[in-house]
Amino acid sequence: MLSVSVSIREDQISKIIAEQKPKKIGIQAPDGLLNTVLGLAEMIEEKHGVETMILYDPSYGTCDLMNLDVRRLGLDLVLNLGHSVGV
C-alpha cells in the first residue's frame, strides 16, 4: 500500500493572511486532500477569524485553478493546494 505524506505550511499561510487581511478565503485541493483541507479550514477560521469556503471540483489540475472565479464567489483569496511550483 502506498503511503503519502502531506505537508501544509501553516506558517506560510498565516503570513499570507496577515499580509493580505482577507475576510473570505477559498481553499482548492484535489479529492485526496479533503481531510487535510477540512482541518486547514478549521485552523484558519479559529486562528484568524476568516471565513473559508472549500472549492470542490472533481476536475483538478493546472488548467482548473479557481483564481479567475474569486470575485464571482465573493472571495478575497484562494489557496491552491497540491500543485507543484512552476519554473
N, CA, C and O atoms as CSV, one atom per row, in Angstrom:
chain,resi,resn,atom,element,x,y,z
A,1,MET,N,N,0.846,-1.186,0.000
A,1,MET,CA,C,0.000,0.000,0.000
A,1,MET,C,C,0.884,1.239,0.000
A,1,MET,O,O,1.871,1.302,0.733
A,2,LEU,N,N,0.538,2.205,-0.806
A,2,LEU,CA,C,1.281,3.454,-0.929
A,2,LEU,C,C,0.917,4.394,0.215
A,2,LEU,O,O,-0.260,4.608,0.502
A,3,SER,N,N,1.919,4.944,0.853
A,3,SER,CA,C,1.706,5.905,1.930
A,3,SER,C,C,2.168,7.276,1.449
A,3,SER,O,O,3.293,7.426,0.973
A,4,VAL,N,N,1.304,8.265,1.574
A,4,VAL,CA,C,1.624,9.614,1.118
A,4,VAL,C,C,1.605,10.558,2.311
A,4,VAL,O,O,0.685,10.533,3.129
A,5,SER,N,N,2.615,11.371,2.393
A,5,SER,CA,C,2.705,12.363,3.463
A,5,SER,C,C,2.340,13.733,2.903
A,5,SER,O,O,2.807,14.125,1.834
A,6,VAL,N,N,1.506,14.448,3.633
A,6,VAL,CA,C,1.077,15.777,3.213
A,6,VAL,C,C,1.663,16.799,4.171
A,6,VAL,O,O,1.569,16.654,5.390
A,7,SER,N,N,2.259,17.819,3.610
A,7,SER,CA,C,2.844,18.879,4.426
A,7,SER,C,C,2.211,20.210,4.027
A,7,SER,O,O,2.371,20.674,2.898
A,8,ILE,N,N,1.497,20.810,4.966
A,8,ILE,CA,C,0.881,22.114,4.735
A,8,ILE,C,C,1.681,23.135,5.530
A,8,ILE,O,O,1.870,22.977,6.736
A,9,ARG,N,N,2.144,24.166,4.868
A,9,ARG,CA,C,2.952,25.195,5.527
A,9,ARG,C,C,2.027,26.214,6.199
A,9,ARG,O,O,1.759,27.282,5.650
A,10,GLU,N,N,1.541,25.861,7.409
A,10,GLU,CA,C,0.614,26.746,8.118
A,10,GLU,C,C,1.249,28.103,8.410
A,10,GLU,O,O,0.559,29.123,8.406
A,11,ASP,N,N,2.561,28.124,8.665
A,11,ASP,CA,C,3.239,29.390,8.925
A,11,ASP,C,C,3.200,30.289,7.697
A,11,ASP,O,O,3.014,31.500,7.820
A,12,GLN,N,N,3.373,29.710,6.520
A,12,GLN,CA,C,3.327,30.482,5.287
A,12,GLN,C,C,1.900,30.987,5.016
A,12,GLN,O,O,1.710,32.128,4.595
A,13,ILE,N,N,0.917,30.139,5.259
A,13,ILE,CA,C,-0.476,30.540,5.073
A,13,ILE,C,C,-0.833,31.653,6.050
A,13,ILE,O,O,-1.500,32.618,5.676
A,14,SER,N,N,-0.391,31.524,7.307
A,14,SER,CA,C,-0.657,32.570,8.304
A,14,SER,C,C,-0.022,33.891,7.902
A,14,SER,O,O,-0.612,34.951,8.108
A,15,LYS,N,N,1.169,33.837,7.333
A,15,LYS,CA,C,1.851,35.052,6.883
A,15,LYS,C,C,1.068,35.725,5.754
A,15,LYS,O,O,0.906,36.945,5.747
A,16,ILE,N,N,0.585,34.927,4.804
A,16,ILE,CA,C,-0.209,35.465,3.694
A,16,ILE,C,C,-1.485,36.118,4.221
A,16,ILE,O,O,-1.861,37.202,3.777
A,17,ILE,N,N,-2.144,35.457,5.162
A,17,ILE,CA,C,-3.383,36.008,5.741
A,17,ILE,C,C,-3.090,37.319,6.472
A,17,ILE,O,O,-3.846,38.282,6.345
A,18,ALA,N,N,-2.002,37.357,7.233
A,18,ALA,CA,C,-1.638,38.579,7.971
A,18,ALA,C,C,-1.339,39.736,7.014
A,18,ALA,O,O,-1.694,40.881,7.293
A,19,GLU,N,N,-0.695,39.439,5.899
A,19,GLU,CA,C,-0.337,40.481,4.929
A,19,GLU,C,C,-1.535,40.966,4.121
A,19,GLU,O,O,-1.695,42.169,3.912
A,20,GLN,N,N,-2.371,40.048,3.670
A,20,GLN,CA,C,-3.465,40.407,2.769
A,20,GLN,C,C,-4.772,40.719,3.477
A,20,GLN,O,O,-5.649,41.364,2.901
A,21,LYS,N,N,-4.916,40.272,4.718
A,21,LYS,CA,C,-6.105,40.530,5.530
A,21,LYS,C,C,-7.429,40.213,4.818
A,21,LYS,O,O,-8.321,41.061,4.762
A,22,PRO,N,N,-7.557,38.999,4.276
A,22,PRO,CA,C,-8.804,38.630,3.605
A,22,PRO,C,C,-9.924,38.383,4.612
A,22,PRO,O,O,-9.671,38.033,5.764
A,23,LYS,N,N,-11.152,38.568,4.165
A,23,LYS,CA,C,-12.317,38.274,5.004
A,23,LYS,C,C,-12.878,36.899,4.670
A,23,LYS,O,O,-13.494,36.247,5.513
A,24,LYS,N,N,-12.659,36.463,3.425
A,24,LYS,CA,C,-13.181,35.171,2.994
A,24,LYS,C,C,-12.155,34.507,2.070
A,24,LYS,O,O,-11.711,35.098,1.086
A,25,ILE,N,N,-11.785,33.257,2.412
A,25,ILE,CA,C,-10.761,32.521,1.679
A,25,ILE,C,C,-11.362,31.253,1.078
A,25,ILE,O,O,-12.131,30.549,1.733
A,26,GLY,N,N,-11.006,30.971,-0.168
A,26,GLY,CA,C,-11.348,29.713,-0.799
A,26,GLY,C,C,-10.142,28.787,-0.724
A,26,GLY,O,O,-9.005,29.231,-0.883
A,27,ILE,N,N,-10.386,27.508,-0.483
A,27,ILE,CA,C,-9.314,26.520,-0.449
A,27,ILE,C,C,-9.629,25.480,-1.514
A,27,ILE,O,O,-10.672,24.826,-1.469
A,28,GLN,N,N,-8.711,25.331,-2.480
A,28,GLN,CA,C,-8.894,24.373,-3.566
A,28,GLN,C,C,-7.803,23.319,-3.463
A,28,GLN,O,O,-6.623,23.646,-3.334
A,29,ALA,N,N,-8.201,22.056,-3.519
A,29,ALA,CA,C,-7.264,20.943,-3.435
A,29,ALA,C,C,-7.893,19.714,-4.086
A,29,ALA,O,O,-9.111,19.653,-4.252
A,30,PRO,N,N,-7.073,18.743,-4.454
A,30,PRO,CA,C,-7.618,17.510,-5.030
A,30,PRO,C,C,-8.365,16.684,-3.988
A,30,PRO,O,O,-8.172,16.858,-2.785
A,31,ASP,N,N,-9.220,15.783,-4.467
A,31,ASP,CA,C,-10.060,14.941,-3.599
A,31,ASP,C,C,-9.285,14.277,-2.470
A,31,ASP,O,O,-9.767,14.219,-1.339
A,32,GLY,N,N,-8.099,13.779,-2.762
A,32,GLY,CA,C,-7.318,13.039,-1.783
A,32,GLY,C,C,-6.879,13.859,-0.579
A,32,GLY,O,O,-6.449,13.301,0.430
A,33,LEU,N,N,-6.983,15.174,-0.680
A,33,LEU,CA,C,-6.582,16.044,0.434
A,33,LEU,C,C,-7.779,16.599,1.205
A,33,LEU,O,O,-7.618,17.525,2.000
A,34,LEU,N,N,-8.978,16.050,0.985
A,34,LEU,CA,C,-10.177,16.596,1.619
A,34,LEU,C,C,-10.062,16.667,3.140
A,34,LEU,O,O,-10.384,17.702,3.724
A,35,ASN,N,N,-9.617,15.605,3.792
A,35,ASN,CA,C,-9.491,15.637,5.254
A,35,ASN,C,C,-8.494,16.690,5.699
A,35,ASN,O,O,-8.715,17.365,6.705
A,36,THR,N,N,-7.407,16.839,4.970
A,36,THR,CA,C,-6.407,17.863,5.283
A,36,THR,C,C,-6.998,19.254,5.118
A,36,THR,O,O,-6.759,20.138,5.940
A,37,VAL,N,N,-7.770,19.445,4.054
A,37,VAL,CA,C,-8.385,20.750,3.781
A,37,VAL,C,C,-9.391,21.114,4.869
A,37,VAL,O,O,-9.464,22.272,5.282
A,38,LEU,N,N,-10.165,20.139,5.336
A,38,LEU,CA,C,-11.128,20.416,6.407
A,38,LEU,C,C,-10.408,20.903,7.660
A,38,LEU,O,O,-10.856,21.854,8.300
A,39,GLY,N,N,-9.298,20.262,8.016
A,39,GLY,CA,C,-8.513,20.691,9.170
A,39,GLY,C,C,-7.904,22.067,8.970
A,39,GLY,O,O,-7.871,22.877,9.896
A,40,LEU,N,N,-7.423,22.334,7.765
A,40,LEU,CA,C,-6.844,23.638,7.456
A,40,LEU,C,C,-7.896,24.730,7.545
A,40,LEU,O,O,-7.638,25.797,8.101
A,41,ALA,N,N,-9.072,24.475,7.006
A,41,ALA,CA,C,-10.162,25.459,7.063
A,41,ALA,C,C,-10.526,25.768,8.508
A,41,ALA,O,O,-10.739,26.926,8.867
A,42,GLU,N,N,-10.596,24.741,9.326
A,42,GLU,CA,C,-10.911,24.927,10.747
A,42,GLU,C,C,-9.828,25.762,11.431
A,42,GLU,O,O,-10.144,26.659,12.212
A,43,MET,N,N,-8.556,25.477,11.146
A,43,MET,CA,C,-7.461,26.240,11.738
A,43,MET,C,C,-7.530,27.705,11.327
A,43,MET,O,O,-7.350,28.591,12.163
A,44,ILE,N,N,-7.787,27.968,10.053
A,44,ILE,CA,C,-7.860,29.351,9.569
A,44,ILE,C,C,-8.996,30.095,10.247
A,44,ILE,O,O,-8.819,31.235,10.678
A,45,GLU,N,N,-10.163,29.466,10.346
A,45,GLU,CA,C,-11.308,30.127,10.963
A,45,GLU,C,C,-11.068,30.404,12.441
A,45,GLU,O,O,-11.400,31.482,12.934
A,46,GLU,N,N,-10.492,29.431,13.153
A,46,GLU,CA,C,-10.253,29.606,14.595
A,46,GLU,C,C,-9.115,30.576,14.884
A,46,GLU,O,O,-9.248,31.454,15.737
A,47,LYS,N,N,-8.006,30.425,14.183
A,47,LYS,CA,C,-6.808,31.227,14.465
A,47,LYS,C,C,-6.909,32.649,13.924
A,47,LYS,O,O,-6.434,33.591,14.558
A,48,HIS,N,N,-7.529,32.807,12.750
A,48,HIS,CA,C,-7.526,34.102,12.079
A,48,HIS,C,C,-8.904,34.759,11.993
A,48,HIS,O,O,-9.007,35.925,11.614
A,49,GLY,N,N,-9.963,34.024,12.341
A,49,GLY,CA,C,-11.308,34.583,12.265
A,49,GLY,C,C,-11.742,34.891,10.843
A,49,GLY,O,O,-12.537,35.803,10.616
A,50,VAL,N,N,-11.219,34.130,9.879
A,50,VAL,CA,C,-11.521,34.345,8.469
A,50,VAL,C,C,-12.443,33.227,7.983
A,50,VAL,O,O,-12.182,32.048,8.222
A,51,GLU,N,N,-13.511,33.605,7.306
A,51,GLU,CA,C,-14.436,32.609,6.751
A,51,GLU,C,C,-13.755,31.863,5.614
A,51,GLU,O,O,-13.050,32.466,4.805
A,52,THR,N,N,-13.963,30.551,5.551
A,52,THR,CA,C,-13.377,29.749,4.483
A,52,THR,C,C,-14.451,29.048,3.666
A,52,THR,O,O,-15.540,28.757,4.160
A,53,MET,N,N,-14.127,28.786,2.418
A,53,MET,CA,C,-15.005,28.052,1.519
A,53,MET,C,C,-14.138,26.996,0.831
A,53,MET,O,O,-13.115,27.322,0.230
A,54,ILE,N,N,-14.547,25.750,0.921
A,54,ILE,CA,C,-13.812,24.684,0.259
A,54,ILE,C,C,-14.335,24.571,-1.167
A,54,ILE,O,O,-15.527,24.359,-1.389
A,55,LEU,N,N,-13.435,24.713,-2.120
A,55,LEU,CA,C,-13.786,24.702,-3.537
A,55,LEU,C,C,-13.575,23.294,-4.071
A,55,LEU,O,O,-12.450,22.891,-4.367
A,56,TYR,N,N,-14.657,22.559,-4.188
A,56,TYR,CA,C,-14.585,21.167,-4.619
A,56,TYR,C,C,-14.969,21.057,-6.085
A,56,TYR,O,O,-16.026,21.536,-6.495
A,57,ASP,N,N,-14.121,20.434,-6.861
A,57,ASP,CA,C,-14.402,20.161,-8.258
A,57,ASP,C,C,-13.656,18.875,-8.599
A,57,ASP,O,O,-12.441,18.810,-8.412
A,58,PRO,N,N,-14.349,17.850,-9.094
A,58,PRO,CA,C,-13.658,16.592,-9.382
A,58,PRO,C,C,-12.576,16.734,-10.455
A,58,PRO,O,O,-11.674,15.900,-10.536
A,59,SER,N,N,-12.658,17.772,-11.267
A,59,SER,CA,C,-11.613,18.047,-12.250
A,59,SER,C,C,-10.603,18.964,-11.580
A,59,SER,O,O,-10.943,20.083,-11.197
A,60,TYR,N,N,-9.372,18.507,-11.436
A,60,TYR,CA,C,-8.380,19.273,-10.716
A,60,TYR,C,C,-7.041,19.187,-11.420
A,60,TYR,O,O,-6.567,18.094,-11.731
A,61,GLY,N,N,-6.451,20.297,-11.664
A,61,GLY,CA,C,-5.136,20.344,-12.302
A,61,GLY,C,C,-4.767,21.781,-12.596
A,61,GLY,O,O,-5.485,22.702,-12.206
A,62,THR,N,N,-3.659,21.981,-13.279
A,62,THR,CA,C,-3.181,23.339,-13.528
A,62,THR,C,C,-4.145,24.151,-14.377
A,62,THR,O,O,-4.155,25.379,-14.297
A,63,CYS,N,N,-4.948,23.489,-15.180
A,63,CYS,CA,C,-5.894,24.230,-16.014
A,63,CYS,C,C,-7.223,24.467,-15.304
A,63,CYS,O,O,-8.120,25.087,-15.874
A,64,ASP,N,N,-7.365,23.988,-14.076
A,64,ASP,CA,C,-8.638,24.105,-13.361
A,64,ASP,C,C,-8.545,24.981,-12.110
A,64,ASP,O,O,-9.335,24.811,-11.181
A,65,LEU,N,N,-7.607,25.899,-12.075
A,65,LEU,CA,C,-7.484,26.771,-10.911
A,65,LEU,C,C,-8.692,27.686,-10.817
A,65,LEU,O,O,-9.231,28.127,-11.832
A,66,MET,N,N,-9.113,27.968,-9.585
A,66,MET,CA,C,-10.305,28.787,-9.351
A,66,MET,C,C,-9.978,30.278,-9.255
A,66,MET,O,O,-10.862,31.078,-8.949
A,67,ASN,N,N,-8.741,30.665,-9.508
A,67,ASN,CA,C,-8.326,32.050,-9.329
A,67,ASN,C,C,-9.205,33.040,-10.095
A,67,ASN,O,O,-9.449,34.146,-9.613
A,68,LEU,N,N,-9.678,32.660,-11.267
A,68,LEU,CA,C,-10.491,33.566,-12.072
A,68,LEU,C,C,-11.909,33.711,-11.529
A,68,LEU,O,O,-12.620,34.641,-11.910
A,69,ASP,N,N,-12.332,32.806,-10.645
A,69,ASP,CA,C,-13.677,32.842,-10.075
A,69,ASP,C,C,-13.728,33.561,-8.735
A,69,ASP,O,O,-14.780,33.597,-8.096
A,70,VAL,N,N,-12.628,34.127,-8.304
A,70,VAL,CA,C,-12.534,34.735,-6.977
A,70,VAL,C,C,-13.626,35.779,-6.758
A,70,VAL,O,O,-14.346,35.714,-5.761
A,71,ARG,N,N,-13.756,36.710,-7.642
A,71,ARG,CA,C,-14.747,37.791,-7.457
A,71,ARG,C,C,-16.174,37.255,-7.514
A,71,ARG,O,O,-17.031,37.646,-6.721
A,72,ARG,N,N,-16.415,36.348,-8.471
A,72,ARG,CA,C,-17.770,35.792,-8.618
A,72,ARG,C,C,-18.213,35.073,-7.355
A,72,ARG,O,O,-19.391,35.105,-6.999
A,73,LEU,N,N,-17.276,34.425,-6.677
A,73,LEU,CA,C,-17.583,33.689,-5.450
A,73,LEU,C,C,-17.517,34.560,-4.199
A,73,LEU,O,O,-17.818,34.085,-3.103
A,74,GLY,N,N,-17.131,35.815,-4.345
A,74,GLY,CA,C,-17.036,36.713,-3.196
A,74,GLY,C,C,-15.837,36.424,-2.309
A,74,GLY,O,O,-15.872,36.685,-1.107
A,75,LEU,N,N,-14.779,35.887,-2.896
A,75,LEU,CA,C,-13.587,35.542,-2.132
A,75,LEU,C,C,-12.524,36.625,-2.274
A,75,LEU,O,O,-12.425,37.295,-3.302
A,76,ASP,N,N,-11.741,36.778,-1.225
A,76,ASP,CA,C,-10.639,37.730,-1.249
A,76,ASP,C,C,-9.317,37.039,-1.593
A,76,ASP,O,O,-8.361,37.692,-2.012
A,77,LEU,N,N,-9.269,35.714,-1.415
A,77,LEU,CA,C,-8.036,34.966,-1.593
A,77,LEU,C,C,-8.376,33.498,-1.853
A,77,LEU,O,O,-9.325,32.967,-1.276
A,78,VAL,N,N,-7.602,32.844,-2.719
A,78,VAL,CA,C,-7.753,31.406,-2.952
A,78,VAL,C,C,-6.417,30.740,-2.669
A,78,VAL,O,O,-5.381,31.168,-3.177
A,79,LEU,N,N,-6.446,29.688,-1.852
A,79,LEU,CA,C,-5.275,28.869,-1.594
A,79,LEU,C,C,-5.395,27.622,-2.459
A,79,LEU,O,O,-6.338,26.846,-2.300
A,80,ASN,N,N,-4.453,27.423,-3.369
A,80,ASN,CA,C,-4.440,26.253,-4.247
A,80,ASN,C,C,-3.434,25.266,-3.693
A,80,ASN,O,O,-2.230,25.524,-3.718
A,81,LEU,N,N,-3.914,24.139,-3.193
A,81,LEU,CA,C,-3.049,23.131,-2.589
A,81,LEU,C,C,-2.847,21.954,-3.534
A,81,LEU,O,O,-3.741,21.613,-4.308
A,82,GLY,N,N,-1.688,21.342,-3.471
A,82,GLY,CA,C,-1.425,20.140,-4.231
A,82,GLY,C,C,-0.841,20.400,-5.607
A,82,GLY,O,O,-0.737,19.475,-6.412
A,83,HIS,N,N,-0.463,21.619,-5.893
A,83,HIS,CA,C,0.170,21.939,-7.181
A,83,HIS,C,C,1.667,22.034,-6.989
A,83,HIS,O,O,2.139,22.390,-5.909
A,84,SER,N,N,2.405,21.723,-8.013
A,84,SER,CA,C,3.851,21.911,-7.942
A,84,SER,C,C,4.147,23.383,-8.283
A,84,SER,O,O,3.357,24.058,-8.942
A,85,VAL,N,N,5.280,23.840,-7.826
A,85,VAL,CA,C,5.686,25.211,-8.083
A,85,VAL,C,C,6.201,25.292,-9.516
A,85,VAL,O,O,7.072,24.520,-9.915
A,86,GLY,N,N,5.659,26.231,-10.284
A,86,GLY,CA,C,6.091,26.397,-11.673
A,86,GLY,C,C,7.473,27.022,-11.762
A,86,GLY,O,O,7.903,27.748,-10.865
A,87,VAL,N,N,8.141,26.737,-12.826
A,87,VAL,CA,C,9.500,27.267,-13.024
A,87,VAL,C,C,9.430,28.491,-13.900
A,87,VAL,O,O,10.459,29.098,-14.196
